[in-house]
């Protein structure tokens, strides 16, 4: 199996990073850290280290100063489960899942996972099944379905579900073949533009404007990471869009947050004004959704030549599932992870990874890609499109290899995390205790200079550049 240093080296050089920079990274600690047969701890550590090194190299590009980057594997794992360690006024998070979310058996003896945390996704599942949103009624209705038929019907109705597949079953699908042709992170030039000079500032991303149009974990983690290195991140949501409050708090550290109604012309005009002065546009909606509103990558580059546009998808940007909705738990289920962990544990039914690692690792890779593209823009100009997906991160994680006996690893306890990696901070919700950023930079330490605030707390405008 590859060492963590070699894994990081592959990520770094695949995105155009100079190999010499890798000598300034220190990866400490041993795997495994949490119970899994997969190398989830190393995945988190190396994704976070890649983003940290990108920030350090941007600082070198801006200031001429090199610096060292340190990432401890246990701290990285804690940060990749940050939502479970968050405390608000010393209170732990409420239950994370909707009452009917989770795993069910179908009439053909298969398992399906339903993601119903957003009301419209729950309603779609119940409409297809013709039942009330009660767990027993959902299970009874699913006994009348074949698993794959239900998956297809639920997606067609606007739901998000996943049939549990083995890795071999997943690998035989056209979507898996499409992913096999793609890099872990795609960085493509999509337009001509002059290089944009770096603004003044004392941190790697000082003065950079980042639009964050994302929800749940991966996209918001990317925005939180860019904010940790000094970017002005403006989270754009809508008053009618559903959100998961605890995740909004955890990933909102360092960000401004505003509401814009993009279905109105007035709202689209507000967004165009923001895009015109943005450096990075980071979005986690299906590409067709924003394209229909006039904010496809090429349109953003037309509004603002030189922009870096970052797209997160569930299953990749090519193939028959390119427009399919998805979340970490569903991608784990359908691409073989839950089946593989089930077999390793000797149980009957899907077994989740001990972290939403596809989400978290993808978020850090998203931030990494955004920074690498921005550094390239500053050197050579152009508008750039960065693309990542949960499924492609999953493919990367799978290919890192398996750990014999990894499921026997004692879990990382909340007590251990709170003793070592938590910092207190005020917020618009109350006093937070939250996991510090785990990439330690020797000259420009990561920090969040703005408190997490309720959605829509700020005007739809940028902070003034220095």
C-alpha positions in Angstrom: 0.0 0.0 0.0 1.1 3.6 -0.6 2.4 5.6 2.2 0.5 8.8 3.2 3.3 10.9 1.8 3.1 9.1 -1.6 -0.7 9.5 -1.6 -0.3 13.2 -1.0 2.3 13.4 -3.7 -0.1 11.9 -6.2 -2.8 14.4 -5.3 -0.4 17.3 -5.4 1.4 16.6 -8.7 -1.8 15.5 -10.5 -3.1 19.1 -10.1 0.2 20.6 -11.3 1.9 21.2 -7.9 5.7 21.4 -7.9 7.1 18.2 -6.4 9.7 20.2 -4.4 6.9 21.7 -2.3 6.1 18.3 -0.8 9.3 18.4 1.3 7.6 21.1 3.4 4.8 18.8 4.6 4.9 16.7 7.8 2.3 14.0 8.1 2.2 12.6 11.7 0.4 9.7 13.4 -0.5 6.1 12.4 -3.5 4.4 10.9 -6.0 3.1 11.6 -7.7 5.7 13.9 -11.4 4.7 13.6 -13.0 1.3 12.9 -13.1 0.6 9.2 -11.5 -1.8 6.7 -10.9 1.3 4.5 -8.1 3.8 4.9 -10.5 6.6 5.9 -8.0 8.3 8.3 -5.3 8.6 5.7 -7.9 9.8 3.1 -8.8 12.7 5.5 -5.3 13.5 6.4 -4.0 13.7 2.9 -6.9 15.6 1.5 -6.5 18.2 4.3 -2.8 18.3 3.8 -3.2 19.0 0.0 -5.4 22.0 0.8 -3.0 23.2 3.4 0.0 22.9 1.1 -2.0 24.8 -1.7 -2.5 27.6 0.8 1.1 27.6 1.8 2.2 27.7 -1.8 -0.1 30.6 -2.6 1.5 32.5 0.3 4.9 31.7 -1.2 3.6 33.0 -4.6 2.3 36.2 -2.9 5.0 36.9 -0.4 8.1 34.9 -1.4 8.0 33.2 2.0 8.0 29.4 2.2 6.4 27.7 5.2 5.9 24.2 6.6 2.6 22.4 6.9 1.8 19.8 9.6 -1.2 17.5 9.7 -1.7 15.0 12.5 -3.8 12.0 11.4 -5.9 11.9 14.6 -6.7 15.6 14.4 -7.6 15.2 10.7 -10.1 12.4 11.5 -11.7 14.5 14.2 -12.1 17.4 11.7 -13.6 14.9 9.2 -16.3 14.2 11.8 -16.5 17.8 13.0 -20.3 17.8 13.0 -20.5 15.2 15.7 -18.1 16.9 18.1 -19.7 20.4 17.8 -21.2 21.7 21.0 -23.6 24.7 21.2 -23.7 26.2 24.8 -22.3 22.8 25.8 -25.2 20.9 24.3 -24.5 18.0 21.8 -26.1 17.8 18.4 -29.7 16.6 18.0 -30.4 13.4 16.1 -29.0 13.8 12.6 -31.6 11.9 10.6 -35.2 12.2 9.7 -37.5 9.6 11.2 -37.8 7.5 8.0 -34.2 8.0 6.8 -32.1 4.9 6.6 -32.0 1.3 5.4 -34.9 -0.9 4.4 -35.3 -4.4 2.9 -37.1 -4.8 -0.4 -39.3 -7.6 -1.7 -36.5 -9.2 -3.7 -34.2 -9.4 -0.6 -32.1 -6.4 -1.4 -31.4 -3.3 0.7 -32.1 0.3 -0.1 -31.1 3.5 1.7 -33.5 6.5 1.8 -32.2 10.0 2.4 -35.2 12.0 3.7 -33.7 14.9 5.7 -35.1 17.4 3.3 -39.0 17.5 3.2 -39.3 17.3 -0.5 -37.1 14.2 -0.7 -39.2 12.6 2.1 -42.4 13.5 0.2 -41.1 12.0 -3.0 -40.3 8.6 -1.3 -43.8 8.5 0.3 -45.5 9.4 -3.0 -43.8 6.6 -4.8 -44.6 4.1 -2.1 -48.1 5.5 -1.5 -47.7 5.5 2.3 -47.4 7.8 5.3 -44.0 8.9 6.5 -43.7 6.3 9.2 -40.9 3.7 9.3 -43.1 0.6 9.6 -45.3 1.7 6.7 -42.4 2.5 4.5 -40.9 -0.9 5.2 -44.2 -2.7 4.5 -44.6 -0.8 1.2 -41.1 -1.6 0.1 -41.8 -5.3 0.4 -43.9 -4.9 -2.7 -40.9 -3.5 -4.7 -37.7 -4.8 -6.3 -34.8 -2.7 -5.0 -33.5 -1.4 -8.3 -37.1 -0.6 -9.5 -37.7 1.5 -6.4 -34.4 3.3 -6.8 -35.3 4.2 -10.4 -38.8 5.3 -9.5 -37.8 7.3 -6.5 -35.2 9.3 -8.5 -37.7 9.9 -11.3 -40.1 11.4 -8.6 -37.4 13.7 -7.2 -36.3 11.5 -4.3 -32.8 10.4 -3.3 -32.3 6.8 -2.5 -29.7 4.1 -3.2 -29.7 0.4 -3.8 -26.9 -1.3 -1.9 -24.6 -2.8 -4.5 -21.4 -4.8 -4.2 -18.3 -3.2 -5.6 -18.5 -5.7 -8.5 -22.1 -4.7 -9.3 -21.2 -1.0 -9.2 -18.1 -1.5 -11.3 -20.2 -3.1 -14.1 -22.4 0.0 -14.4 -21.8 2.5 -17.2 -21.4 5.3 -14.5 -18.5 3.5 -12.9 -16.9 3.1 -16.4 -17.4 6.9 -16.9 -15.6 7.7 -13.7 -12.7 5.5 -14.5 -11.9 7.8 -17.3 -11.7 10.9 -15.1 -9.0 12.3 -12.8 -9.7 12.7 -9.0 -9.9 16.5 -9.6 -10.5 18.0 -13.0 -9.1 21.5 -13.7 -9.9 22.9 -17.1 -9.4 26.2 -18.7 -12.8 27.5 -20.0 -11.9 31.1 -21.2 -9.3 33.7 -21.8 -8.5 36.4 -19.3 -5.5 38.3 -18.1 -3.8 37.2 -14.8 -5.4 38.9 -11.8 -2.9 40.3 -9.3 -3.1 39.2 -5.7 -4.7 41.8 -3.4 -2.9 43.0 -0.4 -3.2 40.9 2.8 -1.3 39.0 5.4 -2.8 35.5 4.8 -2.8 33.2 1.8 -6.3 34.0 0.6 -6.6 37.5 2.0 -8.8 39.7 -0.2 -10.2 36.9 -2.3 -13.9 36.8 -2.8 -15.5 33.4 -2.7 -19.2 32.7 -3.5 -20.4 29.6 -1.7 -23.6 28.1 -3.1 -23.7 24.8 -1.3 -25.5 22.9 1.5 -24.9 19.9 3.8 -21.2 19.0 4.1 -18.8 18.7 1.1 -19.4 22.1 -0.5 -19.7 24.0 2.8 -16.5 22.3 4.1 -14.7 23.6 1.0 -15.9 27.2 1.8 -15.0 26.8 5.4 -11.5 25.7 4.4 -11.0 28.7 2.1 -12.2 31.0 4.9 -9.7 29.4 7.3 -6.9 30.7 5.1 -8.3 34.2 4.9 -10.8 34.3 2.0 -13.9 36.4 2.2 -16.5 33.7 1.8 -20.1 34.7 1.2 -22.6 31.8 1.6 -25.6 32.3 -0.6 -28.8 30.5 0.2 -32.5 31.2 -0.2 -35.2 31.7 2.5 -37.2 28.8 1.1 -34.3 26.3 0.7 -34.2 23.6 3.3 -31.1 23.3 5.4 -29.7 21.1 8.3 -29.2 23.5 11.1 -26.4 21.7 12.9 -24.3 21.4 9.7 -25.0 25.1 8.9 -23.5 26.0 12.3 -20.5 23.8 12.0 -19.6 24.7 8.4 -20.6 28.4 8.7 -17.5 29.3 10.7 -15.6 32.1 8.9 -18.4 33.0 6.5 -20.8 35.8 5.7 -24.2 34.5 4.8 -27.0 36.1 2.7 -30.3 35.2 1.0 -30.9 35.7 -2.7 -34.0 34.5 -4.5 -32.5 33.3 -7.8 -35.8 32.5 -9.3 -36.5 36.3 -9.5 -34.8 38.6 -12.0 -34.0 41.0 -9.1 -32.2 38.1 -7.4 -30.3 37.1 -10.5 -29.2 40.7 -10.9 -27.9 40.6 -7.4 -26.0 37.4 -8.1 -24.5 38.7 -11.4 -23.2 41.7 -9.4 -21.6 39.4 -6.9 -20.1 37.1 -9.6 -18.6 40.2 -11.4 -16.4 40.8 -8.3 -15.8 37.2 -7.2 -12.5 35.3 -7.5 -14.0 31.8 -6.9 -17.6 30.6 -7.5 -18.1 27.3 -5.6 -21.3 25.4 -6.0 -22.9 22.1 -5.0 -26.1 22.2 -6.9 -26.7 20.1 -10.0 -25.1 22.0 -12.9 -28.3 22.1 -14.9 -30.0 23.9 -12.0 -27.7 26.9 -12.1 -27.3 26.8 -15.8 -31.1 27.3 -16.1 -30.7 30.5 -14.1 -27.8 31.9 -16.1 -24.9 30.8 -14.0 -23.2 28.0 -15.8 -19.4 28.0 -15.7 -19.0 29.6 -19.1 -21.7 32.2 -18.2 -19.9 33.1 -15.0 -16.6 33.4 -17.0 -18.4 35.7 -19.4 -19.6 37.9 -16.6 -16.2 37.9 -14.9 -13.2 36.7 -17.1 -10.6 35.1 -14.8 -13.1 33.5 -12.4 -12.5 30.1 -10.9 -15.7 28.1 -11.0 -15.9 24.9 -8.8 -18.5 22.3 -9.4 -19.4 19.5 -6.9 -21.5 16.6 -8.1 -22.6 13.3 -6.6 -21.7 10.9 -9.4 -19.4 12.8 -11.7 -20.0 15.2 -14.6 -20.2 12.5 -17.4 -22.1 9.3 -17.8 -25.8 8.4 -17.4 -25.9 9.4 -13.7 -24.2 12.8 -14.2 -27.4 14.7 -13.2 -28.4 12.3 -10.4 -28.8 13.8 -6.9 -26.8 12.2 -4.1 -25.4 12.4 -0.7 -22.4 10.8 1.0 -24.4 8.0 2.6 -26.1 7.1 -0.7 -22.9 7.1 -2.7 -21.3 4.9 0.0 -24.3 2.5 -0.4 -24.4 2.3 -4.2 -20.7 2.1 -4.9 -19.9 -0.9 -2.7 -18.6 0.6 0.6 -21.6 -0.5 2.7 -21.5 -4.0 1.3 -17.7 -4.3 1.7 -17.9 -3.2 5.4 -20.9 -5.5 5.9 -18.8 -8.5 4.7 -15.7 -7.4 6.7 -17.9 -7.2 9.8 -19.8 -10.4 9.2 -23.2 -8.9 9.5 -26.4 -8.8 7.4 -27.2 -5.4 6.0 -25.4 -2.2 5.0 -22.6 -1.0 7.3 -21.6 2.6 7.0 -18.1 4.0 7.1 -17.4 5.5 10.5 -17.2 9.0 9.0 -18.9 10.8 6.1 -15.5 10.7 4.5 -16.7 11.0 0.9 -18.2 14.3 1.9 -15.4 15.6 4.0 -12.5 14.5 1.8 -14.3 15.9 -1.2 -14.7 19.2 0.5 -11.0 19.5 1.1 -10.2 18.4 -2.4 -12.7 21.0 -3.7 -10.8 23.7 -1.7 -7.5 22.3 -2.9 -8.6 22.4 -6.6 -10.0 25.9 -6.2 -6.7 27.2 -4.8 -4.6 25.4 -7.4 -6.7 26.9 -10.2 -6.6 30.3 -8.6 -2.8 30.1 -8.3 -2.6 29.1 -12.0 -4.9 32.0 -12.9 -2.6 34.5 -11.1 0.4 33.1 -13.0 -0.9 32.6 -16.5 -4.4 34.0 -16.7 -7.6 32.3 -18.0 -10.9 31.3 -16.5 -11.0 27.9 -14.9 -13.4 25.1 -14.1 -12.7 22.7 -11.2 -14.8 19.6 -10.9 -15.0 17.0 -8.1 -17.5 14.4 -7.2 -18.4 12.2 -4.2 -18.2 9.1 -6.3 -14.8 9.9 -7.7 -13.5 10.5 -4.2 -15.0 7.2 -3.3 -13.2 5.5 -6.2 -9.9 7.1 -4.9 -10.6 5.9 -1.4 -11.3 2.4 -2.5 -8.1 2.3 -4.5 -6.0 3.3 -1.4 -6.5 -0.3 -0.3 -8.0 -2.2 2.8 -6.8 -2.7 6.3 -6.8 -6.2 7.8 -8.5 -6.0 11.2 -9.3 -2.3 10.7 -12.9 -2.8 12.0 -11.4 -3.9 15.4 -9.9 -0.4 15.9 -11.4 1.4 19.0 -13.4 4.4 18.0 -12.2 7.9 18.6 -14.2 9.2 21.6 -15.7 12.6 22.0 -13.7 13.0 25.3 -10.4 12.5 23.5 -11.4 15.0 20.8 -12.5 17.6 23.2 -9.4 17.2 25.2 -7.1 17.8 22.3 -8.7 19.5 19.3 -11.5 21.8 20.3 -11.6 25.5 20.5 -14.3 27.8 21.9 -15.7 30.6 19.8 -18.7 32.9 19.9 -21.3 32.7 17.2 -24.7 34.0 16.2 -26.2 30.9 17.8 -24.4 30.9 21.2 -21.0 29.8 22.4 -19.6 27.1 20.2 -17.0 24.5 21.0 -15.7 23.1 17.6 -12.8 21.3 16.1 -9.9 23.5 15.1 -8.5 23.3 11.6 -6.0 20.4 11.4 -3.6 21.8 8.8 -1.1 23.7 10.8 0.9 26.3 8.8 4.1 27.6 10.3 3.8 31.3 9.1 0.1 31.9 8.4 -1.9 29.8 10.9 -5.4 28.9 9.8 -8.2 30.6 11.7 -11.8 31.8 11.2 -12.0 35.5 11.7 -15.9 35.6 11.4 -18.3 33.8 13.7 -20.9 31.3 12.3 -24.2 33.2 11.9 -27.8 32.3 11.0 -28.5 32.0 7.3 -29.3 35.3 5.7 -27.6 37.5 8.4 -25.7 39.7 6.0 -26.4 41.9 2.9 -25.7 40.5 -0.6 -22.5 42.4 -1.0 -18.8 41.9 -0.6 -16.6 43.2 2.2 -14.4 45.9 0.9 -11.0 44.7 -0.4 -8.0 46.2 1.4 
